[in-house]
Amino acid sequence: MFSGNYKIVTDEWQDYDPGHTVTVNPGPGANQASLIVYPSPAFGNNRKPFIIDINPVTGKVSAAQQIIGDYPPADLNMKIVTTPGANSFVDFCSGRIHLSLDFSDAHTGSFGTNILEIAK
């Protein structure tokens, strides 16, 4: 249901400007989606999909901490996770995906919470 190309609405991590396009694919399990977003090719490499779990009744989104790629030279094995208690959700009517994400790596620790919102 959420597969396809999405345009960036908000990226507080600042890898993308509004209007840039990212891809969302079906996840490996039921009620999951796979986002290839971070790091953007302009800033990093070794990109890995970020798998989100979508509650089919409420639209709430959650995700375990996952390695999503490298930001050379120092920020390797960057991880993101949905922020506990924050407002991460999908809007089934409009197709928007709104994520509150905590970015971290082993070198720096947490970079803090940033919002990613994408829409079809």
Beta strands, then each sheet from edge to edge (+ up, - down):
strand 1: 4-11
strand 2: 21-26
strand 3: 32-36
strand 4: 50-54
strand 5: 61-62
strand 6: 66-71
strand 7: 75-82
strand 8: 89-91
strand 9: 96-105
strand 10: 109-119
sheet 1: 5+ 4- 3+ 2- 1+ 10- 9+ 7- 6+
sheet 2: 5+ 4- 3+ 2- 1+ 10- 9+ 8-
end
